[in-house]
Amino acid sequence: MDKLEATLEIIDRALTMFRPDELFVSFNGGKDCTVLLDIIHNMNRKEAKRIKCIYVRPLNPFSEIEEFVEVCREHYGISIATVTGGIKTALEAICQEDRQIKACIMGSRKTDPYCERLEPFKETDEGWPKLMRINPLLEWTCDDIWSYIRDRNVPYCSLYDQGYTSIGDRTNTIPNPHLKIETSSGDETYHPAYTLKDADKYERAGRL
C-alpha cells in the first residue's frame, strides 16, 4: 500500500468512527495541512466534504498565509472558520464553541518536533481538551508532500516560493538559510522550498 492509499484508509476509518460534524481539520495554511485538505476534498466519499475546516490563526500571521486561506475557501468551495491563538488555546475554544466535536484531523508528520511517537489515532494528553487526534500523514516525508502538491498542481502559500520551508508566524520564521542565493550584484534571494536537499533534516532551519 502506498502512502496516499494508507492516508485515505485512515480518513475512511475516521469517518467510520465519527460523524462528519464530530470532526474538523486543523488548518494553518502550511504545506502539510494543504495536502490533507486537498486529499479530503478529492475523496470519493461525499461525507468527507462535510468535515469542518478551522484555520488556527497565530497572533502574528503572515499576510501571505491570510491570503492563502482565502484562496482555499474559493478553490475548494468551503467555509473555513478562524480561531486565533496557540494550538492548545485554539482547541479549547473550538471544543467550547461546538460541543459535538470529538476529533481533530491534523497534518503532522513523524519528522515534525515531538511527533516521532505519534500514531494515526491518539487521544490528546492529560490537561488538553479531550479529543482524538487523527494523523493521516505521519509516514509522509517533506519530499512526498511537495511531490503531491506539484504533481497535482495544488495551490499553496506563496511564501514557499520565497525560501520559507516551515512556516510559523512573523516572530519565529525566516527564509531557510540553506536556500539562500547571493547574486552577482550582492543581493540575496532564495530558491523555492521544494528544491531543498535533505528536506526532512533542514526543513525547520528557518524557524527561530
C-alpha positions in Angstrom: 0.0 0.0 0.0 1.5 3.4 -0.9 1.4 6.4 1.4 -1.6 8.0 -0.3 -3.7 4.8 0.0 -2.7 4.5 3.6 -3.8 8.1 4.3 -7.1 7.5 2.6 -7.6 4.4 4.7 -7.0 6.4 7.9 -9.5 9.1 6.8 -12.0 6.4 5.9 -11.6 4.8 9.3 -12.1 8.2 10.9 -15.4 8.6 9.1 -16.4 5.2 10.3 -15.6 6.1 13.9 -17.1 9.7 13.9 -19.8 11.6 12.1 -18.5 14.4 9.8 -19.9 17.0 12.3 -17.8 15.5 15.0 -14.6 16.0 13.0 -12.6 19.0 12.0 -9.3 19.6 10.0 -6.8 21.8 11.8 -5.5 24.2 9.1 -2.8 26.7 9.4 -2.1 27.4 5.7 1.1 25.3 5.7 2.0 22.7 3.1 1.1 19.6 5.1 -2.4 20.6 6.0 -2.8 21.9 2.5 -2.2 18.4 1.2 -4.5 17.0 3.8 -7.3 19.4 2.8 -6.8 18.5 -0.9 -6.9 14.8 -0.2 -10.1 15.1 1.9 -11.9 17.2 -0.7 -10.9 14.8 -3.6 -12.1 11.6 -1.8 -14.9 9.6 -3.3 -16.9 9.8 0.0 -19.3 12.7 -0.1 -19.4 13.0 3.7 -15.7 13.8 3.7 -16.5 17.2 2.2 -18.7 17.9 5.2 -15.7 17.7 7.6 -15.2 21.2 9.1 -12.0 23.1 8.4 -10.7 25.5 11.1 -7.9 27.9 10.5 -5.8 28.1 13.6 -4.5 31.7 13.2 -1.3 32.7 15.1 -1.1 36.0 16.9 1.2 37.5 14.2 0.3 35.8 11.0 1.9 36.4 7.6 -0.3 38.3 5.3 0.5 35.7 2.6 -1.0 32.9 4.9 -4.1 35.0 5.4 -4.4 35.5 1.6 -3.9 31.8 1.1 -6.7 30.8 3.4 -9.0 32.9 1.2 -7.6 31.1 -1.8 -8.5 27.8 -0.2 -12.0 28.9 0.6 -12.6 29.7 -3.0 -10.7 26.8 -4.6 -12.5 24.1 -2.5 -15.8 26.0 -2.2 -15.8 25.6 1.6 -16.3 27.7 4.7 -13.2 28.0 6.9 -13.8 29.1 10.5 -11.0 31.0 12.2 -9.7 30.6 15.8 -6.8 32.8 16.9 -4.1 31.7 19.4 -1.7 28.8 20.2 -2.9 25.3 19.4 -4.0 24.4 23.0 -5.9 27.7 23.4 -7.4 27.2 19.9 -8.5 23.6 20.7 -10.1 24.7 24.0 -12.1 27.5 22.1 -13.1 25.1 19.4 -14.4 22.5 21.9 -16.2 25.1 23.9 -17.9 26.6 20.9 -19.0 23.2 19.4 -19.8 20.5 21.9 -20.2 17.9 19.1 -16.5 18.0 18.2 -14.8 14.7 19.2 -11.8 14.5 16.9 -9.2 16.7 15.1 -7.5 15.7 11.8 -4.0 17.1 11.7 -1.2 17.3 9.1 1.5 16.1 11.5 4.4 14.0 10.1 6.9 11.9 12.2 9.7 14.2 11.3 8.0 17.1 13.0 9.1 18.1 16.5 7.7 15.8 19.2 5.8 13.7 16.6 8.1 10.7 16.2 6.0 8.6 18.6 2.6 9.7 17.3 0.1 7.1 16.0 -2.6 7.5 13.4 -5.2 7.7 16.2 -4.1 9.0 19.5 -6.1 10.9 22.2 -4.8 14.2 23.5 -2.6 14.2 26.5 -3.8 15.0 30.0 -4.5 18.7 30.6 -5.6 19.2 27.0 -9.2 19.3 25.6 -10.3 15.7 25.3 -10.1 14.9 21.6 -9.0 12.1 19.3 -6.1 13.3 17.3 -6.1 11.7 13.8 -2.8 11.9 11.9 -3.1 10.6 8.3 0.2 12.0 7.1 2.6 10.6 9.7 4.7 8.5 7.3 5.0 11.2 4.6 8.3 12.9 4.0 8.8 16.5 3.1 9.6 15.4 -0.5 6.4 13.3 -0.5 4.4 16.5 0.4 6.0 18.5 -2.4 5.6 15.7 -5.0 1.9 15.6 -4.2 1.5 19.4 -4.5 3.5 19.8 -7.7 2.2 16.7 -9.5 -1.4 17.7 -8.9 -1.0 21.5 -9.2 -2.4 22.0 -5.7 -2.5 25.7 -4.7 0.0 26.5 -1.9 1.1 29.6 0.0 3.4 32.0 -1.9 5.9 32.1 1.0 7.2 28.7 -0.1 8.4 30.3 -3.4 10.3 32.8 -1.3 12.5 30.3 0.5 10.3 29.6 3.5 10.2 25.9 4.3 8.4 25.7 7.6 6.0 28.5 8.5 5.0 29.6 11.9 4.4 33.3 12.3 6.3 36.6 11.8 8.0 36.3 15.2 9.6 32.9 14.6 10.0 32.3 10.9 12.6 33.4 8.3 13.5 32.0 4.9 15.6 28.9 5.1 19.3 29.8 5.0 20.1 26.5 3.1 18.1 28.0 0.2 19.9 31.4 0.1 21.4 32.6 -3.2 23.8 35.5 -3.4 23.5 37.3 -6.8 26.4 38.9 -8.6 25.1 42.3 -7.5 25.4 41.3 -3.9 21.6 40.9 -3.3 20.1 37.9 -1.5 17.3 35.8 -2.8 16.2 32.2 -2.1 15.4 29.1 -4.0 11.8 27.8 -3.6 11.1 25.3 -0.7 10.6 22.3 -2.9 14.3 22.4 -4.0 15.6 21.9 -0.5 18.0 18.9 -0.3 17.8 16.7 2.8 14.5 18.4 3.4 13.5 16.3 6.5 16.8 17.3 8.1 16.8 21.0 7.2 13.1 21.8 6.8 12.9 23.8 10.1 16.2 25.6 9.7 14.2 28.8 9.2 12.3 28.5 12.4 13.7 30.6 15.3 
